Amino acid sequence: MEPLFSASCDLVGWITVGKAIWDNQMAYVAYIAGDHAWSSETDAWLGPVDGTTCMDRSGRPVAWSPARAVGGRSAPIAPARPMRPARPMTPMRPIAPRRPLFPATPGGGWSQLDFGAWLAG
């Protein structure tokens, strides 16, 4: 499980790469299928996920992890809705990570959405 940070390096959640996204309270907020994030509440498409970088529907980063380089991409085509996976067990809350250094601004810039607005779809 890797920490997720906002563009301003605030801890916003956690990601189990390729599987699930959790908020700071360890609530299951999104699942990952086919390299895209989907709301665990509404099944709404949130945007692409590249490893540990979560992007909005226009391909701009919303949340990232220092485990991998942050980057954006061109606006993706909305994928077909996948089958909803089984709800994962809530993991133990990880120890709060150190605040990372600010990353370079990704090509195309950061998303205008914060993590909460992104999750709202």
N, C-alpha and C positions, 0 to 999 in steps of 0.2 A: 504494500500500500504506500502510495506516494502523496505528499502534501500538495495541495493546489493553492496558488497565490493569485491575487488580482494584479493588475498592471502596476498598482502602487505598492506591491509586495506585502499586502495583508493576507493572512491565512484565511481562505474562504471555504476549504473543504479538503476532501481526500479522494483519491482515485485508485481503484484496483484496476490496473491496466487491462483494457480489453473486456472488462466485465461490468463495473459499477462505479457510481460516483456518490459520495456521502457529503453531507454538509458538516459544519463545525460541531454540531450536536450529535453527530453520528446517525443522523436520519438518512435513510436510503432515498436519494432524490432523483437519480437517473440511472438508466442501464445503457450499456454500449453494445451495439450490434452492427456488424459490417462497417466498423470504423466511424460510426455516427452515434451521437447521444440522443436518447429519447427520455422524456419525462416519465418517471415511475408512477406519477399520479394520473396524468392525462394521456400518455402515449404520444404526446406531441413531439415532433422532430425538433431538436434543439440546435443541431449543427454537427459538423464533422469533428472527429477527435483524432489527432495525430499523436499516438503514443500517450503523452501526458499533457498535451495542449488541447484545451477545449475551445472550440471556435463557434461563433454565431453563424447564422444562416448565410451571411455574406462572406464567410471564410476568415473573419478577423478574430484574433485571440481574445477570449474572455478570462480564462484561467490557465495557468501554466505551472510546471514544476521544474525546479532546477535540475532534476534528474536528466532532462533532455533539453536541447536547444528549443527556444520558442520561435514559432514562425506562423505565418498565415498562408493563405492560398486564395486562388480566384474563387468567385462565388460558385459553390457546388450546385448540382441539380438535386432537388429533393428526392431522396431514395424512397422505395416502397417501404411501408411500415412492416417491420419484422414481427415474428411471433414474440410475445412477451415472455421473457425467461422467468423461471421460478424466483421468488423473492429470496435474496441471499440472507444469510444470518448476519446480524449486526456484529461487526468486529469490535474488539476492545478498542477503546479510544487510544490512539498512539500518543506518545509523548510529543508535546508541542515542539515543532522544529524551530531552528534558528531562522530569523528573518534573512532571506537571501539578498544579495546585491541586486540592484536594478538591472534587468537585462536590456540589451539594445532594443530599440523600438523595431518591432517586426515590419517587414515590407508591407505596405498598405495600412500600417498603423494598428492600434488597439481597437477593439469593439467599443461602441458607445454604451453597450449594455453592461451593467454590473452583474455579478454572479446571481443575485436574487432575481433580477429582471430576465436574465437568460433562462433560468429555471422555469419561470412563469410562461415561457414560450412566446 
